[in-house]
Amino acid sequence: MIAILFIVIMAVIVAAASFMGGGPAVAVAVPWWSLLAVLVAFVGFFAGGIYVGAALSSLALLAGFGLSDRPFWNFIGEMLWGPSTNFVLVSVPLFLLMGEVMLRAGLSERLYRSLNVWMGRLPGGLLHTNIISCGVFSAVAGSSVATAATMGSVALPYFEKSHYPPKLVLGSLAAGGALGNLIPPGITFIIYGLITETSVGALYLAAVGPSLLVVVLFLGVILWYSHVLNLKGDAGIPLRWRDRLLSLVDLLPTTLLIGLVLGTIYAGWATPTESAALGVAGALVLAAVDGRLNWRMLNESMHATARTTSMIALILFGAYFLNYILSSLGVPQMLAKFLTGLPLPGWAIMLVIIGFYLALGTFMEGMSMVITTIPLLFPVVKALGYDPVWFGVVITMLVEIAMISPPDGTVLYVLQGMRRQPGPITDVFMGVLPFMAVYMLAIGILMIFPSIALWLPGVMM
């Protein structure tokens, strides 16, 4: 049914475009009906479940053949060659591979166990452990889905016979997973920096303050629920400082990786791509020390990395193709002129843009959202006078909200699929809503106090 609808929409748009006549190839005004048709097809494809890369490429072909008389097909190879050979983009599969090796080497389980010794006796102790362990793991994984899947597989068995409400457990894991892209070295920052030509190092520095803000707000939500629901800590957690200090041994492997990856970036010793390669080497060494390194583990890690990387690459290429067509038609310039010409202050227009992303995130995957929309909206943001580094942090936070937004948040379905005890998906939906609310609050705070993001890059760079 979806495939039939897909073909019908393509046929109708191409027929209408051919009947009305193709638009010029230069940056001039495009008929409103044609942009509306592309927008309707855009929403229809994603709402219908069409694969993102195929949907973007199909929309580019529709817009190219229907609205332009330029022989764009002569430039497709050259256009896709640029992003496919970009050195910065090599870091994406490397960070993914590092996370896969850590998962299979058991380093994530050791991380969770060690942090639980320190956090477990607090009110809502295991829930605090969920947030902190996800935050620490995010500092080496760079991916929300990888963080949620890894820490979910480790944490959920701890809760099977506990007194914690399932909704709150799943909500805290989803919220913690959402930190995967925000805490450096998040992959979204790499994609954003590649598209907008913004320093990835500056973006990583700018993300430190907002990351701490979001973590504190998440812990505040858990403390509030712990007070309301009278959630006690785990009485079985040892109190002696000797036991707590000994538990830090399990934190050592992850700490070494964080120092290796982020330390070399912040110190200026390595680019993000080079630090990702160092991270992979470090993860392999740690796996070998633990006796977990073997050919089967390597094969599974590389297979999972290749699958995820291929998905990202197809989305990236489809988006570059679509953005090339829309740019040749002058759509970004038209949009920038329209939004900056509105009788509204800059902050109000920014709120409109944020609202647009929040709505888009309810049915569109976060990475696709960034790659598709940033080339269109970035000129608007620059015209309004906002800092590109600050906007990169805000966009990444909006992507994270999209990853946990019902009904289509990717992280939510990852956690639902990992539940060993049956339960409805609405448990995950309801559990994550309070964390989504404070995430939006964090964006509002960042708009009022942009120095939270911009102070550290200004000092260190």
N, C-alpha and C positions, 0 to 999 in steps of 0.2 A: 504493500500500500504506500509506504513511504517513497519507494523507488518510483512508483507511478506518479505520485504527487511531484516529486523532484523533476521528472521529465516534463510534466505538464507545465509547471512554472517556467522552466527554461524555454519551452516552446512558445508560451504566451509572451514572455518578455522579448525574445528575439523577434517574433512576428510583429509585435507592437513597435519595436525599435526600427525594424526594416520599413514598416509602413510610414512611420513619422519621419524617417530619414536620419542618418547617422550624424552625430555632432562633430565639430571640428576637433583636430588633434591638439590645438594650442590651448593655453589656459584662458578660456573665455567661459562665459556663462553657459551652463548646461541646463536644458529644460527641466523644470521642477518635476514633471511627471516621470522622467527617466530616472532621476535620483530616487524618487519615491518607489519606483518599480524595483530598483536594486535593493533598497532598504527592505521592502516586503520580502523579496527573495532571500535576503540575508537572514531575517527573522525566521522565515519559513524553513530554511535549510537547518538551522541550529535547533529550532523547536522540534523539527521532525526527526532529529537524531542522525542526520547525515554526518559522516566523518568530516572532521574540521578541515583537514588539508584538502579533501575533495571539494568541500563546499566553497572554500576560499578561491581555489583555482577555477571552479565553475563560474563563480560570480565575476572573476576577472575576465574570463572569456566572454561572458554575457555583456559586460560593460564595454569590453574592447570592440566586439563585433557590432554591438547595437548602437554605441554612442560615438564611436570614433572611426574616421576613415584612414587612420595612420596604420601602416603595416607593422603593428607591434610584434607580430610573431617572429620578425627578423631579429628582435632584440632580446627574446626570452632567454636564450643561452647565456648571453653576456650579463643579463640582469641577475640570473640565479648564480652565476659564477662568483660574484662578489661576496655575498654572505657565506657561501659554501667554503670559501677559502680564507675566511677571516680567522686570524690567529686567536683572537679573544674567544671565539665560539668553541674552540677546542676544549676549553675548560669545562663545558657543560657535561660531556660524557665522562670526563675525568672525575668530577665531583660525584656524579652518579655512581661510578664504579667504586669510589672510595666508600660511599654509604652501603653499597651492596656487600662489599668485603667485610665491613664492620658488622653488619647484621649476621652474616654467616659465620664469622669468627667468634661470635658470642660476646663481643665487646659492649654491645648495647645492654645486654642483660646484667653484666657486671656494673655498668654505670647506674642502672636503675636500683640495683640492690644496695649499692653504696650510698646513694642519695636518700634512700628510704630509711637508712639508719639515722640520718641526721634530721629528716623531716617527719618521720613516722609518728612521733609522739605528739605532734601539734594537733589541734582540733582540725579534723579533716585531713589528717597526715598524708595518707596515700594520694589524695587528690593534689596536695601540694607537690608531692613527688612527681606526679604526672607532668605538671607544668614545668618544674625545674629540669627534670630529665629531658623533656622534649626540647627545652631551650638550649641545654648543653649539647645535645645531639645535633641540633640545628646548626651549631657552630662548625660542624664538619660535614654535614650532609648536603645543605644547600637546597633542599627540596621539601615542600610541605607533604606531598604524598609519601615520600620515602620516610620522613620523620614520623608521620601518623602510623604508617604500616609497621615500621620497626618497633616503635615504642608501644604501639597497641598490642603487638604480638607478645611483648615482654610483660606489659602491665595487666592485661585482662585476666590472666590466670590468678593474679593476686586478689582479685575482687570477687571471685566466684562464690566464696563462702563468707564474704565480709558483710558488714551492716550498711554499706554505702548504697544510696539509691542508684539504680542502673542509669537513669537519665543524667545524673550529675557526673557519674564516672565517664560515660561516653562523651558528654559535653566538655569535660576537662581535657580528655585526650584529643578531641577535635580541635579545641582551642590551642592546646600545646602543639599539635601538628601544624596549625596555621602559622606558627612561628618559623617554620622551616625556610621560607623564602625571605622573611624580614631580617632575621639574624644573619649577619655575614658568615659565610660566603653565599648568599642567596643567588640562585640562578636568574631570577627575574631582574636583578640589578645588572647582570651581564648582558641580557637581551636589551634592556632599556638603554644601557650605555652604548651598545652597538648601534642601535637605531638612531639615537639622538646625539651621538658623538660626545657623550659626557664621561668624565673620568670614573672608571669603576672603583678605583681606590677611594675617591672622594665620596662616592655613594656608600661604600662600606663604612667609612668613618661616620657619615651622616646617619646611618641606621642604628648606631650604638645607643644614642639617647632614646629614640622612639622605642627601640626593643626593650630597654629597661622599663620604660613607662608602661608598655603593654603588659609585661610580665607582672609588674606591681599591681596593675588593675585586675589582672586575672586572679592573683593571689587574694586580692581584696574581695572579689566575688566569692571565692571559696570560704574565706573567713566569715563572711556574712551568712552564707548558707549553713556553715558549721554551727553558727550561733543560733540561727532560726530552727534548724533541724536537730540541734544538740548532738552533733557528730563528734564523737571522742576520737582520740588518737589510738594508736596500737600499743596496748600495754606490754606486748611482748618484745618491743624494741629495747635493746640494752641501753642503760643509762650511763654506764661507766665510760669515762673519757678514753680509757685505754681501748675499749672496743670500737669507739667512734673513730679514733685515730687510725686504728688498724684497717677500718673499712675504706680509708682513703686510698689504700693500695689499688682497689678496683677502679678508682677514678684516674689513676696514673696514665693508662693507655690513651684514654680520650683526651686528657689534658695535654699530653705530648702531641697528639695530632692537632689540637686547636692551636697550640704554640707554633707548630710547624707550618700550618696553613695560614692562619691570620697573622702570626708574628712576622713571617717573611714578607707579607704584603704591606703591613703597617710600617715595618722598618725600611721598606724600599729595596729590599734585597731581591725580590722576585715579583713578577707580574702575576695577576690572578691565574693565568694559564699555567705558569711555571709552578706556582704554589699548589695548584691542583695536582700536578704531576708528582710533586713532593709528597702530597697527602696520600696518593695512591701507593707510592713506594713505602711510606710509613705504615699504612694499614697492612700491607703485605708482610712487612717485617714483624709487626705485632702479632699478626695471625700465625706466622711461622714460630714465634717465641711461645705462643700458646698451644702449638701443635695442631692447629686447625687448618693449616695451609696444605691443600692437596689439589690434584687436577680436577676432581669433581666440583669442589667449591669454586675454583677459578672459572670453570666452564659455566656454572650456574650464574655466577656474578656477571660474567661478560655477556651471557645471553640476555639477562634482564636489563643490563645497561644498553645493549644494542637495540632492544625493543623500544625502550623509552626514548633513546636518542633519535631513532628513526621517526617516531611520532612527532617529536619536537621539530626535527628537520623538515618534515613534510608540511607542518603548520607554518613554519618560518618561510619556506619557499612559496607556499600558496599566498601568504600574506604579502610578501614582497611583490609578487606578481600583481595582486589586486591593488596594492598601494602605488605601483608604477602606473597602472592604467588610470587610477583616480587622480594621481598627480598630473599626468599628461592632460587630463580634462580640466584641471584647475580647481578640483573640488576642495583641497585643503585651503587654498587661498580664499575661495568663496566662503567656507565655513569660518575662517579666521575673521574675515571682513564682517560677516554677519554678527558673530558673537561680540566682537569688540565694538561694534556699532550699536549694540543694545543700550538703552538708557538706564543702565544699571552700573553700580560700582564694581570694581574688579573682584572683590570678595564674594559678591552675589553671583557673578558669572562662574567663579570657581565652585561655589556651592551647587550651581546647576550642573557643572561637569562632574562633581562628586556624586550627585544624585543619579546622573546618567550611568556612571560606572556601577553604582549599587544596584540599579535596575538591570543592567546588562549582566551582572554577576549571578542573577537568579537563574539564568538559563545558558550561560556561556562559560566555558572553561577559562581559567585565569590567564594562562599563557597566551591563548588565542586572543583574548581580550586586549592584552598589551600590544601584541604584534600587529593586530588589526587597526587599533584606534590611535595609538601614539603618533604615527606619522600625520594623522589628521588633526589631532588636538594640540600637539606640541607647539606648532606655530602660534596658536591662540594663547597658550600659557606664556610664551615668551613675549608676545605683544602686550599682555596684561602686566608684565613686569615681574613675574614670579621667577624665583631661582630654579634652574633646571635640576639641580641636586635635590633641593627640597621637594620639588614635584615628583622626582623619581622615588623618594621615600613614600610620599603620599600614595602614588600609584601602586607601589608594592603592597602597602597596607590594604588598599582597595582590592587588590588581587587576592590577598589572604582572606578577606571577608567573603569574596566570591567563592573561595574554596570551601567555606563552611556555611554557605547560604542555602537554605532549603528553597526549592526542592531538588536542586541539581548540583549541590556542592560535592566535588569529587571526594574530599576527605571523609564526608559523612558516609558515603557508600563503601569506602575502604574499611572503615571501622565496623559498619553493619555486617559486612561480609566476614569479618574476623571473629564475630561473636560465637562462642561455643554454646551458650545458653540461648534458646530461641527468644525472640522478642521483635516487636514491630519497629520499622524504620522511624516511626514517629518518636520513639524514645531518644534517638540521636537528634532529631529535629528540635524537640522541645529542650533537650539538655544544653544545646549549643546557643540558644537564643540569648541568655544573659551575657555570655561571653562576646557575642556579636555586638550587643548594645554597648559594652564598655570599649570594644575595639573602635566603634564609631565615635565614642566619646574621646578616645585618644586622638583620632584625626581632627576633631574639633579643637582639642588642646593644642595640637601641632599648628593649626591655622592661626590661633591666637598668639602662640609663642613659637615662631619658626626657629628661634635660636636653639631650641632643643635638638634640632637636626643640624643646624648650620654652625654651631659653635665649635664643635670638635674639628671638622674639616678646616675651618678658618684658622684654628690654632696650629694644627699639625701640617697644613699644606700652604 
